[in-house]
Amino acid sequence: MVITDHNFAGEDFERAAAEQLGADFQVYDVATEADAEAAVRDADIALVNFAPMTAKVLEAMSPGAVVIRYGIGYDNVDLDAATRLGIRVCNIPDYGADTVADHTVTCVLTLLRKIQHFDRAIRRGEWPSAPELAPIRSMAETTVGLLGTGRIGQAVARRLAPFGFEVIAYDPYAKPDDLADSPITLVELDELFRRSHVLSLHAPATPETTGIINARNLAAMPAGALLVNTSRGALVDQDALLDALDSGHLAGAALDVFQPEPLPVDHPLRSQPNTVLTPHAAFYSEKSIRDLQRLAAEEAARAGRGEPLRCPIN
C-alpha cells in the first residue's frame, strides 16, 4: 500500500488501515510519471492526490490493484488504461461538498456586493461612496445559474435560497423529480447562459464540458454578469474569460481552479482587477480533510480485504 503524494499533516488513518491489513506501507511525494511509476511498482493499493496515473504508471502495479483518488475528480488517472488492465479506480466524492459549497457562496456574495473593490479602495487611502461602484444588484433580483446539480451544486442552492436568489441549473443527467425538494429550476443550456446574472460551475472536466465557458457562451450572458468556478479549471477558456472581463461584458469572476495549476506568476488573470482568486482551496477545512483521509483509508481497507468498493468509478 502506497501514498503517491499528499499535502496533509500526517497519515494516521492510512497507516492504521495498512496495519490492519498487515500491508507494507510507503509514502512518497511524486510529481513526474517516472517517479510515480517507481512508487507504485508492485503495489496493490495506491492512494493518489495529483500524481500522474498514466497507462505506463498503472502497468507497474500488481494485477487487480486498486487506485484511490483523494478527492472528487480523477482527471489525473487514465481510466481507460486502468479498466483495460483490470485495475479498479475509486474516488471520495462526498468528503467536502459542504466546504466547497461554503467557499462558492462566499465567492458569490463577495462578487455581488463588490467587497473586493471596496476593500482595495480603502487600502489605497480612498473612501468611496457606494454609488461610485454601482451597479450593485440586490440578491432578490439576482438569478444564479448552476452548471451541474450534483452534491455540491445542490448544497450551493440550499445556501443561496434563504438570501432570496432565484436558482436555475443545467444538468443533462438530472431529472426534475431528483430536485423536487430543491430550490433549483432546471433549464436548457442556452437559457442558463442567457438568464444567469451569476454563473457557478459544478461539473467535472469531460470532453463535453472542457472549454464550455467560451467566447460564444460568455457573450450570451447578461451584461455585467459574474462567473464563479470552484470546479475544474479546464471548463473555462481563460483567454475568452479575460476578453470578457477586459471588455466589461463580465463584471467579475471568482476562480479557485485554473488551467494550468499553479497559475503562472505572469498570467494576466493575476493582475485583472475584477477577479477574486484562491489557490484551489475551496475543498479545505479541518473537518473536510479529516473526512477525506478517513474515507480514503476505509476504502483502502475494503480493497485490501477484497470487499466491494464504496465509490467505484470503473
N, C-alpha and C positions, 0 to 999 in steps of 0.2 A: 504494500500500500504506500503510495507516494502522494505528496502535495507538490505539484509542479511550481506553483508560485502563489503568493498571497500577500496582503498588506494588513494582516490582523496583528493584534498584540501578542498572540500565542496560539497554540494548537491543542489546548487541553481536551476539547471534545473529540478531536480526531485521534489523538494519542490514546484516549480511553477506548475508542472503538477498535483501534488496532490491537490493543492489549486483550480486549475481549475475544478477538478473532485469533489471537496468537500469531499475528502477522508481523513481519518485518515492516518498519516504518521509516521513511526518509522524507525530509523536507528540502526543497530546492527553491531557487529564485531564478528561474529561467526566463529568457525573453526571445531567444532565437530558436529556429527549427532544430538546429544541430544539438543545442543544449537540451531542448525538450525531448528529442529522440533518446539521448543518453539517459535522461532522468527516468523515463517510463519504460526503459528496456526491461522486458520480462515482468513488468508489473501486472498485477491482477486488478487493481483498483487505482485510479488516478483522480485526485481532486484537483480541479483546474480553475484558475482565475482567468488570466489573459494569455497564457502560453498558447502558441500556435499548434493546434492539434491537427496537423495536416495528414494526408494519407501516409507519408513516409514515417511520421511520428507514430501513428496508430499501428502501423505494421510492426513496430518494435515491441508492442505489448503482447502479453500472453494470450493464447486463444481463449475466447469467451470473456475477455476483460470487460470492465465497466469504467466509463468516464463520467464523473460527476462534475457538472459545471456549477461553480459558486455563483449563483445568480439566476436571472430570468433568461437573458439572451444566450445564444450559443453560436454566434457568428464565427467564433474562432475555432469551431470544431467542424471538420469535414464530415458531415452527416452521411453523405452517400458512401464515402470510403468506409466509415465505421460500420454501416449496415452491410456492405459487401464483405467486410472482414469478420462479421459476426460479433462486433463489439457493441454493447448496449451503451446508450448515452442517456443521461437524465439531467434535469435541471432542478432548481429550487425556486419555483415561480411565486411562492406565497410568503416569502420571508419578510418583505419590506414594502408591500403595497401601500400600507398606510403612511409610511415615511415618505415615499415618493409622492404620494398624493398631497401630503402636507407641504412638501417643497414646491410642488406645482402650483398649489393655490396661493402660497406665499408670493410666487413669481407673478401670478395673475394680478393679485391685489397691488403689488409693488408697481407694476407697469401701469395699471389703470389709474392709480392715484398719483403717478409720476413722482414717487418717493425719491427715486434716484436723482431726478433733476433738482428737486428742492434741496436735497442733501448736498449736492455738488455746488449749487449756487451759494448756499450758506457758508460752505467751506472756503469758497473764493472770496468771502467777505461781503457778499451781496445779501439783500433781504427782499426777495421777490414777492410781489403780491400774487395771489392765486390766479387772477385773470391773465397774468403775464405768461403762464404756462398753459393757458387754455388751448384747445378744449379739454376738459376733464369730464368724461362721461359718467353718469350715475350708474350704479350697479343694476338698478331696476330697469334701466333702459339698455342694458348690455346683453347681447347674445353670445354665449360661449359655445364654440363648436369643439367637439372631441373627435379626433381621428382614432377610433378604436374604443371599444367598450368592455375591455377585459377587467380584471380585478382593479387595476389602477384607475382606469377611466371611470369605472363606476364609483370608486372611492372619491375621486375628484368631484364628480357630480353631486354626491351626497354632501360634500363640504360646501359646494357653491350654492346649493339651493336655498339655505337659510338667508343668504345675502340678497336674494331676490333676482338672481340671474335667470334668464331663460337658457336652458341647456339643450343643445341638439347634438347629434352624433351621426357619423357614418361608420358602419362596420358591416362588411358583406357577409359575415358569419353570424351576426346577431339576429335574433327574431324578436318581434315586439313582445311576445309572451315572456321572453327571458328578462325583459326590462319592465315588467308590469309594475313592480314596486319601486321603480327608479324614477327620478325626475327627468330622465333623458327622453327626448323625442328623436326617433330615427329618421334620417333624411338621406337622399341620394348625394353622391359625392359633389356634383356641381352645386347643389343647393348648400352644402356645407360651406364651401368656399364663398359663395355669394352672400350668405347671411351672417357669417361669423365676424363679430367685432373683435373677438379674441379666439384664436385657434390654438388648441393644445393637442400635442401629438402623443399618442399612446399605442403605437403599432410597432410590431417587430420589423426588422430590416429584411425584406424579402425581395425577390425580383419585381414584384408588383408594387412595392412601396418605396423602393430605393429611388431617391430623387423626386418623389411625388410633390414636394414643395418646390416647384419650379417657377419659371417666369410667368408662364401662362396661368397657373393656378393662383399665384400671388396677385397677379393683375385682376383676377376675378373677385378678390376680396374687397370689402368696402374701403374707401379711402380713410386713412388713419387707423387701420386695424392693427392688431398686435399678435405676435406669434410667441408661443411658449413650447420649448422642446426639452422634455426630460426623458425621452425615449431612446432614440438612436440617431447619431449624427448623420448616418447615411440617408436618412429620409429627406434631408434638406440640401438643395443645391445652394451652397453658401455664396457663390458668386451672384446668383439671382436674388438671394436674400439681401446682400449688400447693395445691389442696384435698387431694390425696392425701398430700403432704408435711406439710401442717399437721395433718392428722388422725393422722399417724403410720403410716398404712397402707403408704406407701413410706418406707423408712428413709433414702433419699438419692438424689440424682441428680447426674450429671456431664454438663454441657452445653457443647458447643463451638459450637453453632449455635442461632439464635434467630429469632423472628418478631415484630417486625422486627429488623434489624441496622443500626446498633448497638442493643443493648438500652437502652431509655430509662433515664436515671440514677435515676429514682424507681421503677423497676419492682420489685415485691416479690420477684422472684427474686434480686435483688442482696443482699437482707437476709435471705433464708431461710437459716437456719444449717446445714441439711442438704444444701447444694448445693456443688459444685465447678464453677466457671465459668471458661472460657477463651474468648478473643475470636476465634473462627473461626480458630484457629491450628493445628489438627490436621494440616493439609497441609504445614506448613513444616519444612523442614530445608534446609541449604545445598545438598545434593545434589538434593533434590526440585525446588527452584526452578531450578537449572541444567538439569535434565532437562526441566522444563516449558517453559522458554523455547527450549531446543534443539529439542524435538519440535514445538513450535508453529511455529518458523522453518522447519523442514524441511517441514512441511505447507504453509506459505505458498509455499515454493519449488516444491513439486509443483503447487499450484494455479496459480502463475504460468506454469509450463511446460505446463499443460494435461494433466497426468498424473492418474491416478486418486488420489483422496484415501485416506490410510491409515485414517482413522476417520470416515467419513461418517455423519451421523445421518439425513438425509432423502434 
